[in-house]
Amino acid sequence: MSYQTQNVKPAPTSYAEVWDRKYRDKVILISMRITQAVVPLLAATSLATGKPMAECLKLADEGFGKLRELKPNILQITTNPPQAQQLHESGEVDLYLSPDSRTTLFRKSQKAPVDLAFPKEGTVAMPAGVALVKGGPNQALGEKFINELLDPETQALIAGTFYSKPTNTKAVAPAGLNLPELVVLDWEYFADNRNRWIERFEREISAR
């Protein structure tokens, strides 16, 4: 989660803190139509079941009740991350679940009053991938491009520029970039269930 450093001290250490009523109308939640919205749902599932987030994807329906309890704290459910970021940086919103972490860290580097918190329940890896199109033109060049992306030096450059954790274990992240171990999800299962979660989210959480 991202937190507003002028309003929230110290940094949150657990997703459970987001449900504290001191944050009434001070939380922005990402719409379930945006991929990283699965993170608050998994956090709610973890809090409801006591299971680690790594085990919560297939239990996600059990998290909706806990997520409904968060509604008094939610100022906005957004499909417009730049607008949400502005509200967050201005101090109108204290906690932002769950933005692209690269945006938060980039804005922090520009002295905006925001930072990432790494809750004890876990931090989820978001997919960022590239694929070779079957039968497409320039196959050899495409393979060369993918190999370049996977090169340790390129991965280190990407990590330092975009705050993304390297996937090549030989890559050495730049000094000072301390990203946590990440929970990796079953994205096929997520894709198979996403539409019904969107429908339920909009019926039970977005509706006022």
N, CA and C atoms as a LAMMPS dump frame, in Angstrom:
ITEM: TIMESTEP
0
ITEM: NUMBER OF ATOMS
624
ITEM: BOX BOUNDS ff ff ff
-5.0000000000000000e+02 5.0000000000000000e+02
-5.0000000000000000e+02 5.0000000000000000e+02
-5.0000000000000000e+02 5.0000000000000000e+02
ITEM: ATOMS id mol type element x y z
1 1 1 N 0.839 -1.193 0
2 1 2 C 0 0 0
3 1 3 C 0.873 1.241 0
4 2 1 N 0.318 2.32 -0.483
5 2 2 C 0.999 3.61 -0.441
6 2 3 C 0.394 4.429 0.693
7 3 1 N 1.237 5.168 1.402
8 3 2 C 0.721 6.003 2.487
9 3 3 C 1.257 7.426 2.354
10 4 1 N 0.487 8.361 2.867
11 4 2 C 0.824 9.779 2.815
12 4 3 C 1.725 10.082 4.01
13 5 1 N 2.978 10.385 3.751
14 5 2 C 3.977 10.434 4.825
15 5 3 C 3.786 11.606 5.775
16 6 1 N 3.085 12.654 5.349
17 6 2 C 2.844 13.787 6.254
18 6 3 C 1.718 13.492 7.23
19 7 1 N 0.805 12.595 6.831
20 7 2 C -0.365 12.3 7.665
21 7 3 C -0.257 10.998 8.437
22 8 1 N 0.521 10.063 7.92
23 8 2 C 0.576 8.723 8.505
24 8 3 C 1.981 8.456 9.027
25 9 1 N 2.108 8.404 10.343
26 9 2 C 3.392 8.119 10.992
27 9 3 C 3.127 7.252 12.215
28 10 1 N 3.856 6.156 12.338
29 10 2 C 4.835 5.577 11.407
30 10 3 C 4.139 4.87 10.246
31 11 1 N 4.926 4.271 9.377
32 11 2 C 4.365 3.531 8.246
33 11 3 C 3.523 2.366 8.741
34 12 1 N 2.4 2.088 8.097
35 12 2 C 1.598 0.918 8.478
36 12 3 C 2.404 -0.368 8.328
37 13 1 N 2.178 -1.289 9.237
38 13 2 C 2.895 -2.562 9.202
39 13 3 C 1.98 -3.749 8.908
40 14 1 N 0.667 -3.5 8.856
41 14 2 C -0.301 -4.567 8.602
42 14 3 C -1.48 -4.004 7.826
43 15 1 N -2.039 -4.824 6.955
44 15 2 C -3.253 -4.406 6.257
45 15 3 C -4.392 -4.165 7.237
46 16 1 N -4.353 -4.804 8.394
47 16 2 C -5.43 -4.633 9.376
48 16 3 C -5.604 -3.17 9.773
49 17 1 N -4.53 -2.394 9.718
50 17 2 C -4.605 -0.987 10.106
51 17 3 C -5.528 -0.184 9.193
52 18 1 N -5.699 -0.627 7.961
53 18 2 C -6.534 0.104 7.008
54 18 3 C -7.991 0.147 7.464
55 19 1 N -8.398 -0.854 8.25
56 19 2 C -9.782 -0.925 8.739
57 19 3 C -10.009 -0.031 9.962
58 20 1 N -8.959 0.556 10.521
59 20 2 C -9.102 1.443 11.676
60 20 3 C -9.972 2.638 11.294
61 21 1 N -10.954 2.98 12.142
62 21 2 C -11.885 4.058 11.822
63 21 3 C -11.237 5.445 11.819
64 22 1 N -10.003 5.553 12.256
65 22 2 C -9.307 6.836 12.123
66 22 3 C -9.073 7.173 10.647
67 23 1 N -9.211 6.168 9.79
68 23 2 C -9.053 6.395 8.358
69 23 3 C -10.407 6.507 7.649
70 24 1 N -11.443 6.882 8.371
71 24 2 C -12.742 7.051 7.752
72 24 3 C -12.651 8.1 6.625
73 25 1 N -13.138 7.716 5.444
74 25 2 C -13.086 8.566 4.246
75 25 3 C -11.665 8.985 3.888
76 26 1 N -10.683 8.161 4.239
77 26 2 C -9.284 8.504 3.967
78 26 3 C -8.557 7.419 3.161
79 27 1 N -9.332 6.515 2.558
80 27 2 C -8.734 5.402 1.82
81 27 3 C -9.239 5.425 0.38
82 28 1 N -8.325 5.252 -0.563
83 28 2 C -8.707 5.017 -1.956
84 28 3 C -8.421 3.555 -2.287
85 29 1 N -9.398 2.959 -2.937
86 29 2 C -9.28 1.565 -3.354
87 29 3 C -9.307 1.522 -4.879
88 30 1 N -8.444 0.704 -5.456
89 30 2 C -8.434 0.507 -6.903
90 30 3 C -9.648 -0.345 -7.305
91 31 1 N -10.275 0.014 -8.429
92 31 2 C -11.379 -0.777 -8.947
93 31 3 C -10.921 -2.187 -9.292
94 32 1 N -11.812 -3.142 -9.102
95 32 2 C -11.494 -4.54 -9.42
96 32 3 C -11.24 -4.733 -10.907
97 33 1 N -11.58 -3.736 -11.721
98 33 2 C -11.31 -3.818 -13.149
99 33 3 C -9.831 -3.594 -13.469
100 34 1 N -9.064 -3.167 -12.481
101 34 2 C -7.628 -2.989 -12.631
102 34 3 C -6.938 -4.133 -11.885
103 35 1 N -5.973 -4.753 -12.526
104 35 2 C -5.428 -6.022 -12.037
105 35 3 C -4.979 -5.981 -10.585
106 36 1 N -4.275 -4.922 -10.168
107 36 2 C -3.715 -4.932 -8.819
108 36 3 C -4.769 -4.822 -7.721
109 37 1 N -6.06 -4.647 -8.106
110 37 2 C -7.126 -4.633 -7.104
111 37 3 C -7.288 -5.98 -6.423
112 38 1 N -6.668 -7.014 -6.997
113 38 2 C -6.722 -8.313 -6.324
114 38 3 C -6.008 -8.26 -4.976
115 39 1 N -5.074 -7.325 -4.801
116 39 2 C -4.29 -7.282 -3.563
117 39 3 C -5.151 -6.943 -2.344
118 40 1 N -5.962 -5.865 -2.362
119 40 2 C -6.835 -5.623 -1.207
120 40 3 C -7.794 -6.779 -0.929
121 41 1 N -8.273 -7.43 -1.996
122 41 2 C -9.155 -8.577 -1.795
123 41 3 C -8.416 -9.706 -1.096
124 42 1 N -7.183 -9.96 -1.492
125 42 2 C -6.391 -11.005 -0.828
126 42 3 C -6.043 -10.615 0.602
127 43 1 N -5.78 -9.314 0.824
128 43 2 C -5.502 -8.852 2.182
129 43 3 C -6.721 -9.07 3.068
130 44 1 N -7.904 -8.737 2.546
131 44 2 C -9.14 -8.95 3.304
132 44 3 C -9.351 -10.439 3.57
133 45 1 N -9.03 -11.264 2.583
134 45 2 C -9.168 -12.715 2.751
135 45 3 C -8.22 -13.231 3.812
136 46 1 N -6.989 -12.733 3.804
137 46 2 C -6.012 -13.13 4.808
138 46 3 C -6.473 -12.751 6.212
139 47 1 N -7.013 -11.551 6.352
140 47 2 C -7.487 -11.103 7.656
141 47 3 C -8.713 -11.896 8.097
142 48 1 N -9.561 -12.281 7.149
143 48 2 C -10.785 -13.015 7.484
144 48 3 C -10.516 -14.47 7.83
145 49 1 N -9.521 -15.06 7.163
146 49 2 C -9.289 -16.5 7.314
147 49 3 C -8.087 -16.838 8.182
148 50 1 N -7.184 -15.879 8.357
149 50 2 C -5.946 -16.166 9.064
150 50 3 C -4.915 -16.871 8.204
151 51 1 N -5.214 -17.037 6.918
152 51 2 C -4.294 -17.713 6.009
153 51 3 C -3.29 -16.716 5.437
154 52 1 N -2.076 -17.161 5.111
155 52 2 C -1.128 -16.267 4.438
156 52 3 C -1.646 -15.889 3.064
157 53 1 N -1.249 -14.71 2.594
158 53 2 C -1.762 -14.231 1.312
159 53 3 C -1.453 -15.188 0.165
160 54 1 N -0.355 -15.904 0.258
161 54 2 C 0.017 -16.847 -0.792
162 54 3 C -1.018 -17.955 -0.967
163 55 1 N -1.861 -18.177 0.052
164 55 2 C -2.876 -19.232 0.002
165 55 3 C -4.279 -18.672 -0.196
166 56 1 N -4.405 -17.376 -0.392
167 56 2 C -5.726 -16.737 -0.337
168 56 3 C -6.438 -16.599 -1.675
169 57 1 N -5.756 -16.786 -2.793
170 57 2 C -6.413 -16.546 -4.079
171 57 3 C -7.634 -17.445 -4.253
172 58 1 N -7.49 -18.721 -3.94
173 58 2 C -8.601 -19.654 -4.13
174 58 3 C -9.631 -19.567 -3.001
175 59 1 N -9.354 -18.721 -2.014
176 59 2 C -10.296 -18.469 -0.914
177 59 3 C -10.884 -17.062 -1.004
178 60 1 N -10.632 -16.385 -2.118
179 60 2 C -10.923 -14.95 -2.208
180 60 3 C -12.381 -14.607 -1.937
181 61 1 N -13.3 -15.494 -2.252
182 61 2 C -14.706 -15.191 -1.98
183 61 3 C -14.959 -14.985 -0.492
184 62 1 N -14.116 -15.574 0.345
185 62 2 C -14.271 -15.402 1.792
186 62 3 C -13.816 -14.023 2.256
187 63 1 N -13.174 -13.259 1.38
188 63 2 C -12.686 -11.94 1.759
189 63 3 C -13.672 -10.816 1.529
190 64 1 N -14.745 -11.069 0.787
191 64 2 C -15.665 -9.986 0.458
192 64 3 C -16.378 -9.42 1.685
193 65 1 N -16.689 -10.276 2.641
194 65 2 C -17.335 -9.785 3.855
195 65 3 C -16.438 -8.81 4.603
196 66 1 N -15.157 -9.153 4.704
197 66 2 C -14.195 -8.26 5.365
198 66 3 C -14.017 -6.984 4.562
199 67 1 N -14.018 -7.092 3.245
200 67 2 C -13.864 -5.915 2.403
201 67 3 C -15.067 -4.98 2.555
202 68 1 N -16.261 -5.544 2.738
203 68 2 C -17.447 -4.698 2.965
204 68 3 C -17.302 -3.873 4.237
205 69 1 N -16.627 -4.429 5.225
206 69 2 C -16.425 -3.705 6.488
207 69 3 C -15.547 -2.475 6.303
208 70 1 N -14.811 -2.434 5.2
209 70 2 C -13.919 -1.305 4.932
210 70 3 C -14.661 -0.106 4.337
211 71 1 N -15.889 -0.294 3.889
212 71 2 C -16.597 0.739 3.132
213 71 3 C -16.65 2.11 3.821
214 72 1 N -16.839 2.202 5.155
215 72 2 C -16.858 3.545 5.767
216 72 3 C -15.542 4.308 5.602
217 73 1 N -14.448 3.582 5.408
218 73 2 C -13.142 4.233 5.258
219 73 3 C -12.82 4.616 3.819
220 74 1 N -13.595 4.097 2.872
221 74 2 C -13.289 4.307 1.458
222 74 3 C -13.875 5.631 0.979
223 75 1 N -12.998 6.541 0.604
224 75 2 C -13.441 7.798 0.007
225 75 3 C -13.811 7.596 -1.453
226 76 1 N -13.037 6.76 -2.13
227 76 2 C -13.226 6.606 -3.572
228 76 3 C -12.724 5.24 -4.013
229 77 1 N -13.462 4.65 -4.954
230 77 2 C -12.984 3.476 -5.683
231 77 3 C -12.668 3.957 -7.078
232 78 1 N -11.419 3.843 -7.471
233 78 2 C -10.96 4.558 -8.651
234 78 3 C -10.619 3.658 -9.828
235 79 1 N -10.918 4.171 -11.019
236 79 2 C -10.396 3.601 -12.259
237 79 3 C -9.449 4.608 -12.911
238 80 1 N -9.116 5.659 -12.17
239 80 2 C -8.276 6.749 -12.675
240 80 3 C -7.086 6.947 -11.73
241 81 1 N -6.062 6.091 -11.834
242 81 2 C -4.928 6.182 -10.914
243 81 3 C -4.249 7.545 -10.843
244 82 1 N -4.053 8.285 -11.95
245 82 2 C -3.421 9.602 -11.82
246 82 3 C -4.215 10.565 -10.93
247 83 1 N -5.542 10.542 -11.067
248 83 2 C -6.368 11.39 -10.21
249 83 3 C -6.256 10.945 -8.752
250 84 1 N -6.276 9.639 -8.536
251 84 2 C -6.139 9.114 -7.176
252 84 3 C -4.792 9.513 -6.579
253 85 1 N -3.753 9.467 -7.396
254 85 2 C -2.427 9.853 -6.919
255 85 3 C -2.404 11.315 -6.483
256 86 1 N -3.101 12.168 -7.209
257 86 2 C -3.165 13.582 -6.842
258 86 3 C -3.853 13.767 -5.498
259 87 1 N -4.966 13.069 -5.28
260 87 2 C -5.668 13.143 -3.998
261 87 3 C -4.77 12.646 -2.873
262 88 1 N -4.02 11.607 -3.168
263 88 2 C -3.132 11.001 -2.183
264 88 3 C -2.009 11.968 -1.8
265 89 1 N -1.382 12.549 -2.789
266 89 2 C -0.263 13.45 -2.521
267 89 3 C -0.71 14.741 -1.837
268 90 1 N -1.94 15.175 -2.117
269 90 2 C -2.441 16.409 -1.505
270 90 3 C -2.817 16.23 -0.047
271 91 1 N -2.927 14.972 0.389
272 91 2 C -3.29 14.708 1.775
273 91 3 C -4.767 14.481 1.992
274 92 1 N -5.57 14.541 0.931
275 92 2 C -6.991 14.249 1.08
276 92 3 C -7.216 12.769 1.366
277 93 1 N -6.254 11.954 0.96
278 93 2 C -6.319 10.515 1.188
279 93 3 C -5.037 10.075 1.876
280 94 1 N -5.181 9.297 2.939
281 94 2 C -4.014 8.839 3.695
282 94 3 C -3.425 7.541 3.159
283 95 1 N -4.297 6.618 2.731
284 95 2 C -3.864 5.297 2.291
285 95 3 C -4.433 5.008 0.91
286 96 1 N -3.617 4.386 0.073
287 96 2 C -3.992 4.109 -1.311
288 96 3 C -3.708 2.627 -1.559
289 97 1 N -4.785 1.858 -1.807
290 97 2 C -4.693 0.417 -2.041
291 97 3 C -5.195 0.103 -3.44
292 98 1 N -4.525 -0.577 -4.248
293 98 2 C -3.079 -0.736 -4.199
294 98 3 C -2.555 -0.217 -5.523
295 99 1 N -1.853 0.896 -5.488
296 99 2 C -1.373 1.503 -6.723
297 99 3 C -0.225 0.701 -7.32
298 100 1 N 0.155 1.056 -8.521
299 100 2 C 1.384 0.512 -9.092
300 100 3 C 2.534 1.036 -8.236
301 101 1 N 3.276 0.147 -7.627
302 101 2 C 4.341 0.56 -6.705
303 101 3 C 5.381 1.436 -7.394
304 102 1 N 5.544 1.248 -8.703
305 102 2 C 6.535 2.047 -9.436
306 102 3 C 6.157 3.526 -9.42
307 103 1 N 4.843 3.805 -9.494
308 103 2 C 4.389 5.189 -9.45
309 103 3 C 4.717 5.822 -8.107
310 104 1 N 4.414 5.094 -7.028
311 104 2 C 4.689 5.629 -5.689
312 104 3 C 6.169 5.901 -5.501
313 105 1 N 7.014 4.957 -5.885
314 105 2 C 8.448 5.122 -5.675
315 105 3 C 9.026 6.215 -6.572
316 106 1 N 8.485 6.331 -7.778
317 106 2 C 8.938 7.412 -8.664
318 106 3 C 8.563 8.77 -8.084
319 107 1 N 7.334 8.902 -7.613
320 107 2 C 6.896 10.172 -7.051
321 107 3 C 7.638 10.477 -5.742
322 108 1 N 7.947 9.451 -4.981
323 108 2 C 8.765 9.649 -3.777
324 108 3 C 10.128 10.211 -4.169
325 109 1 N 10.704 9.708 -5.25
326 109 2 C 12.018 10.186 -5.691
327 109 3 C 11.967 11.642 -6.123
328 110 1 N 10.774 12.123 -6.465
329 110 2 C 10.586 13.524 -6.836
330 110 3 C 10.114 14.378 -5.648
331 111 1 N 10.262 13.825 -4.442
332 111 2 C 9.967 14.523 -3.187
333 111 3 C 8.477 14.659 -2.881
334 112 1 N 7.62 13.892 -3.547
335 112 2 C 6.203 13.868 -3.169
336 112 3 C 6.073 13.166 -1.818
337 113 1 N 5.115 13.558 -0.974
338 113 2 C 4.999 13.005 0.38
339 113 3 C 4.287 11.655 0.415
340 114 1 N 4.81 10.699 -0.327
341 114 2 C 4.233 9.355 -0.364
342 114 3 C 5.347 8.328 -0.277
343 115 1 N 4.975 7.145 0.215
344 115 2 C 5.951 6.062 0.292
345 115 3 C 5.188 4.749 0.32
346 116 1 N 5.907 3.668 0.1
347 116 2 C 5.309 2.344 0.162
348 116 3 C 5.441 1.762 1.557
349 117 1 N 4.381 1.104 2.001
350 117 2 C 4.44 0.285 3.205
351 117 3 C 4.438 -1.175 2.762
352 118 1 N 5.132 -2.002 3.501
353 118 2 C 5.206 -3.42 3.17
354 118 3 C 4.557 -4.21 4.309
355 119 1 N 3.245 -4.401 4.26
356 119 2 C 2.537 -5.076 5.353
357 119 3 C 3.06 -6.487 5.588
358 120 1 N 2.983 -6.898 6.835
359 120 2 C 3.52 -8.207 7.216
360 120 3 C 2.797 -9.353 6.523
361 121 1 N 1.551 -9.097 6.062
362 121 2 C 0.81 -10.166 5.398
363 121 3 C 1.391 -10.525 4.042
364 122 1 N 2.161 -9.602 3.45
365 122 2 C 2.824 -9.929 2.192
366 122 3 C 2.624 -8.881 1.119
367 123 1 N 3.481 -8.936 0.105
368 123 2 C 3.446 -8.045 -1.035
369 123 3 C 3.355 -8.905 -2.287
370 124 1 N 2.433 -8.559 -3.177
371 124 2 C 2.119 -9.407 -4.327
372 124 3 C 2.848 -8.922 -5.58
373 125 1 N 3.413 -9.863 -6.315
374 125 2 C 4.052 -9.557 -7.591
375 125 3 C 2.987 -9.374 -8.659
376 126 1 N 3.076 -8.293 -9.412
377 126 2 C 2.177 -8.062 -10.541
378 126 3 C 2.869 -8.503 -11.833
379 127 1 N 2.117 -9.062 -12.766
380 127 2 C 2.746 -9.563 -14.002
381 127 3 C 3.171 -8.439 -14.93
382 128 1 N 4.335 -8.597 -15.494
383 128 2 C 4.822 -7.705 -16.541
384 128 3 C 5.597 -8.583 -17.507
385 129 1 N 5.035 -8.83 -18.668
386 129 2 C 5.656 -9.83 -19.532
387 129 3 C 5.73 -9.414 -20.984
388 130 1 N 6.429 -10.219 -21.745
389 130 2 C 6.572 -10.025 -23.186
390 130 3 C 6.551 -11.409 -23.827
391 131 1 N 5.974 -11.488 -25.02
392 131 2 C 5.881 -12.789 -25.692
393 131 3 C 6.188 -12.627 -27.174
394 132 1 N 6.662 -13.691 -27.752
395 132 2 C 6.939 -13.726 -29.186
396 132 3 C 5.661 -14.16 -29.904
397 133 1 N 5.212 -13.368 -30.859
398 133 2 C 3.972 -13.676 -31.583
399 133 3 C 4.229 -14.823 -32.566
400 134 1 N 3.448 -15.893 -32.422
401 134 2 C 3.621 -17.051 -33.3
402 134 3 C 3.362 -16.663 -34.745
403 135 1 N 4.315 -16.988 -35.602
404 135 2 C 4.143 -16.723 -37.02
405 135 3 C 4.33 -15.271 -37.419
406 136 1 N 4.716 -14.425 -36.451
407 136 2 C 4.908 -13.013 -36.755
408 136 3 C 6.196 -12.764 -37.513
409 137 1 N 6.371 -11.534 -38.014
410 137 2 C 7.595 -11.212 -38.753
411 137 3 C 8.78 -11.036 -37.802
412 138 1 N 9.965 -11.119 -38.337
413 138 2 C 11.192 -10.818 -37.59
414 138 3 C 11.347 -11.666 -36.326
415 139 1 N 11.138 -12.976 -36.46
416 139 2 C 11.222 -13.876 -35.308
417 139 3 C 12.585 -13.799 -34.619
418 140 1 N 13.649 -13.824 -35.421
419 140 2 C 14.997 -13.807 -34.84
420 140 3 C 15.234 -12.517 -34.064
421 141 1 N 14.763 -11.402 -34.598
422 141 2 C 14.926 -10.126 -33.916
423 141 3 C 14.1 -10.091 -32.628
424 142 1 N 12.917 -10.687 -32.687
425 142 2 C 12.085 -10.762 -31.489
426 142 3 C 12.75 -11.578 -30.385
427 143 1 N 13.341 -12.709 -30.765
428 143 2 C 14.054 -13.536 -29.789
429 143 3 C 15.23 -12.77 -29.193
430 144 1 N 15.923 -12.021 -30.036
431 144 2 C 17.064 -11.232 -29.556
432 144 3 C 16.603 -10.164 -28.563
433 145 1 N 15.458 -9.537 -28.857
434 145 2 C 14.91 -8.511 -27.971
435 145 3 C 14.543 -9.111 -26.613
436 146 1 N 13.892 -10.28 -26.619
437 146 2 C 13.516 -10.922 -25.366
438 146 3 C 14.753 -11.32 -24.563
439 147 1 N 15.757 -11.869 -25.261
440 147 2 C 16.997 -12.226 -24.573
441 147 3 C 17.661 -11.005 -23.953
442 148 1 N 17.571 -9.868 -24.649
443 148 2 C 18.146 -8.629 -24.114
444 148 3 C 17.398 -8.195 -22.853
445 149 1 N 16.075 -8.324 -22.866
446 149 2 C 15.291 -7.96 -21.684
447 149 3 C 15.643 -8.832 -20.476
448 150 1 N 16.001 -10.08 -20.753
449 150 2 C 16.321 -11.012 -19.676
450 150 3 C 17.788 -10.95 -19.243
451 151 1 N 18.587 -10.192 -19.941
452 151 2 C 20.005 -10.064 -19.606
453 151 3 C 20.162 -9.432 -18.217
454 152 1 N 21.075 -9.937 -17.387
455 152 2 C 21.23 -9.389 -16.033
456 152 3 C 21.454 -7.884 -15.99
457 153 1 N 22.257 -7.347 -16.935
458 153 2 C 22.51 -5.909 -16.925
459 153 3 C 21.25 -5.115 -17.26
460 154 1 N 20.473 -5.612 -18.227
461 154 2 C 19.225 -4.936 -18.578
462 154 3 C 18.24 -5.01 -17.422
463 155 1 N 18.17 -6.17 -16.79
464 155 2 C 17.267 -6.334 -15.657
465 155 3 C 17.631 -5.381 -14.514
466 156 1 N 18.912 -5.193 -14.289
467 156 2 C 19.353 -4.257 -13.251
468 156 3 C 18.964 -2.823 -13.621
469 157 1 N 19.104 -2.485 -14.913
470 157 2 C 18.715 -1.153 -15.383
471 157 3 C 17.211 -0.942 -15.203
472 158 1 N 16.42 -1.952 -15.564
473 158 2 C 14.964 -1.865 -15.402
474 158 3 C 14.597 -1.713 -13.93
475 159 1 N 15.296 -2.456 -13.076
476 159 2 C 15.019 -2.37 -11.641
477 159 3 C 15.261 -0.963 -11.117
478 160 1 N 16.365 -0.359 -11.525
479 160 2 C 16.7 0.971 -11.044
480 160 3 C 15.843 2.067 -11.642
481 161 1 N 15.339 1.832 -12.854
482 161 2 C 14.54 2.849 -13.548
483 161 3 C 13.059 2.745 -13.207
484 162 1 N 12.562 1.517 -13.157
485 162 2 C 11.121 1.31 -12.999
486 162 3 C 10.753 0.655 -11.663
487 163 1 N 11.735 0.449 -10.789
488 163 2 C 11.478 -0.12 -9.463
489 163 3 C 10.802 -1.49 -9.561
490 164 1 N 11.245 -2.29 -10.519
491 164 2 C 10.721 -3.633 -10.705
492 164 3 C 11.763 -4.647 -10.246
493 165 1 N 11.317 -5.623 -9.494
494 165 2 C 12.253 -6.636 -9.007
495 165 3 C 12.71 -7.526 -10.155
496 166 1 N 14.01 -7.732 -10.312
497 166 2 C 14.496 -8.571 -11.416
498 166 3 C 13.965 -9.998 -11.32
499 167 1 N 13.7 -10.592 -12.479
500 167 2 C 13.312 -12 -12.511
501 167 3 C 14.508 -12.894 -12.805
502 168 1 N 15.554 -12.337 -13.364
503 168 2 C 16.785 -13.087 -13.598
504 168 3 C 17.584 -13.077 -12.296
505 169 1 N 17.804 -14.239 -11.737
506 169 2 C 18.464 -14.327 -10.429
507 169 3 C 19.92 -13.867 -10.471
508 170 1 N 20.485 -13.738 -11.673
509 170 2 C 21.863 -13.264 -11.784
510 170 3 C 21.949 -11.737 -11.786
511 171 1 N 20.8 -11.08 -11.915
512 171 2 C 20.79 -9.614 -11.932
513 171 3 C 21.023 -9.076 -10.526
514 172 1 N 21.799 -8.021 -10.431
515 172 2 C 22.074 -7.378 -9.143
516 172 3 C 21.34 -6.042 -9.127
517 173 1 N 20.372 -5.925 -8.232
518 173 2 C 19.601 -4.683 -8.137
519 173 3 C 20.489 -3.55 -7.64
520 174 1 N 20.205 -2.326 -8.052
521 174 2 C 21.018 -1.187 -7.62
522 174 3 C 21.017 -1.029 -6.104
523 175 1 N 22.089 -0.492 -5.578
524 175 2 C 22.185 -0.235 -4.133
525 175 3 C 21.052 0.688 -3.7
526 176 1 N 20.471 0.367 -2.571
527 176 2 C 19.4 1.201 -2.038
528 176 3 C 18.014 0.791 -2.479
529 177 1 N 17.922 -0.118 -3.46
530 177 2 C 16.618 -0.594 -3.909
531 177 3 C 16.302 -1.884 -3.154
532 178 1 N 15.59 -1.748 -2.066
533 178 2 C 15.315 -2.892 -1.196
534 178 3 C 13.843 -3.281 -1.316
535 179 1 N 13.557 -4.166 -2.246
536 179 2 C 12.202 -4.647 -2.453
537 179 3 C 12.02 -5.975 -1.727
538 180 1 N 10.831 -6.218 -1.179
539 180 2 C 10.61 -7.424 -0.37
540 180 3 C 10.451 -8.672 -1.223
541 181 1 N 10.467 -9.813 -0.554
542 181 2 C 10.089 -11.047 -1.231
543 181 3 C 8.622 -10.919 -1.654
544 182 1 N 8.292 -11.454 -2.814
545 182 2 C 6.969 -11.236 -3.377
546 182 3 C 6.141 -12.514 -3.4
547 183 1 N 4.843 -12.356 -3.15
548 183 2 C 3.882 -13.453 -3.277
549 183 3 C 3.52 -13.584 -4.748
550 184 1 N 3.716 -14.751 -5.319
551 184 2 C 3.422 -14.999 -6.733
552 184 3 C 2.098 -15.748 -6.83
553 185 1 N 1.181 -15.223 -7.632
554 185 2 C -0.166 -15.775 -7.732
555 185 3 C -0.315 -16.706 -8.931
556 186 1 N -1.37 -17.5 -8.885
557 186 2 C -1.763 -18.347 -10.01
558 186 3 C -2.614 -17.475 -10.938
559 187 1 N -1.976 -16.876 -11.942
560 187 2 C -2.671 -15.906 -12.781
561 187 3 C -3.698 -16.559 -13.697
562 188 1 N -3.548 -17.84 -13.99
563 188 2 C -4.572 -18.535 -14.777
564 188 3 C -5.861 -18.649 -13.964
565 189 1 N -5.719 -18.981 -12.688
566 189 2 C -6.894 -19.052 -11.808
567 189 3 C -7.534 -17.671 -11.681
568 190 1 N -6.7 -16.647 -11.533
569 190 2 C -7.207 -15.28 -11.443
570 190 3 C -8.013 -14.926 -12.694
571 191 1 N -7.462 -15.228 -13.875
572 191 2 C -8.151 -14.906 -15.128
573 191 3 C -9.48 -15.636 -15.236
574 192 1 N -9.51 -16.885 -14.772
575 192 2 C -10.738 -17.683 -14.857
576 192 3 C -11.841 -17.137 -13.95
577 193 1 N -11.473 -16.438 -12.883
578 193 2 C -12.452 -15.984 -11.892
579 193 3 C -12.647 -14.466 -11.864
580 194 1 N -11.868 -13.762 -12.648
581 194 2 C -11.857 -12.305 -12.548
582 194 3 C -13.217 -11.668 -12.822
583 195 1 N -13.901 -12.113 -13.865
584 195 2 C -15.168 -11.47 -14.22
585 195 3 C -16.199 -11.579 -13.104
586 196 1 N -16.282 -12.728 -12.49
587 196 2 C -17.28 -12.845 -11.41
588 196 3 C -16.859 -12.047 -10.175
589 197 1 N -15.54 -11.916 -9.943
590 197 2 C -15.087 -11.075 -8.835
591 197 3 C -15.387 -9.607 -9.115
592 198 1 N -15.231 -9.186 -10.377
593 198 2 C -15.577 -7.812 -10.746
594 198 3 C -17.057 -7.563 -10.468
595 199 1 N -17.904 -8.475 -10.901
596 199 2 C -19.344 -8.325 -10.694
597 199 3 C -19.673 -8.252 -9.202
598 200 1 N -19.062 -9.119 -8.423
599 200 2 C -19.349 -9.119 -6.992
600 200 3 C -18.804 -7.864 -6.316
601 201 1 N -17.619 -7.449 -6.719
602 201 2 C -17.013 -6.239 -6.166
603 201 3 C -17.903 -5.028 -6.434
604 202 1 N -18.396 -4.905 -7.661
605 202 2 C -19.211 -3.747 -8.012
606 202 3 C -20.583 -3.803 -7.346
607 203 1 N -21.065 -4.985 -7.08
608 203 2 C -22.351 -5.133 -6.398
609 203 3 C -22.235 -4.881 -4.885
610 204 1 N -21.156 -5.392 -4.283
611 204 2 C -21.066 -5.367 -2.822
612 204 3 C -20.172 -4.272 -2.26
613 205 1 N -19.183 -3.834 -3.04
614 205 2 C -18.21 -2.852 -2.506
615 205 3 C -18.401 -1.493 -3.164
616 206 1 N -18.489 -1.446 -4.486
617 206 2 C -18.614 -0.157 -5.176
618 206 3 C -19.967 0.488 -4.958
619 207 1 N -21.026 -0.315 -4.882
620 207 2 C -22.38 0.24 -4.741
621 207 3 C -22.512 0.935 -3.389
622 208 1 N -23.132 2.102 -3.403
623 208 2 C -23.342 2.866 -2.169
624 208 3 C -24.788 2.743 -1.707
